[in-house]
């Protein structure tokens, strides 16, 4: 059969390939339609909450509890920021551990050097 395809002219070979592909596509569409109509691949039910085993109580999202925790966290962060602002508003104690040597140039030498 392979030798019979080689002896065919290119137009006939292209037509045969096209017909074979069309038959395959039609077969796949038929299988898909049959599965859809039979209900074997029906839609999955929607799950609004994450899966919980049957022996555990489901966890339900509580908007009021979430808002309360958010307000508490915001107040705690605000307190920390106020402490930082108060600390930065005052003079900060600085202790110099290491200092490079200081060189003072004469004003006449500095002007001559262009500094």
Secondary structure, 3 states (H helix, E strand, C coil): CHHHHHCCCHHHHHHHHHHHHHHHHHHHHHHHHHHHHHCCCCCCCCCCCCCCCCCCCCCCCCHHHHHHHHHHHHHHHHHHHHHHHHHHHCCCCCCCCCCCCCCCCCHHHHHHHCC
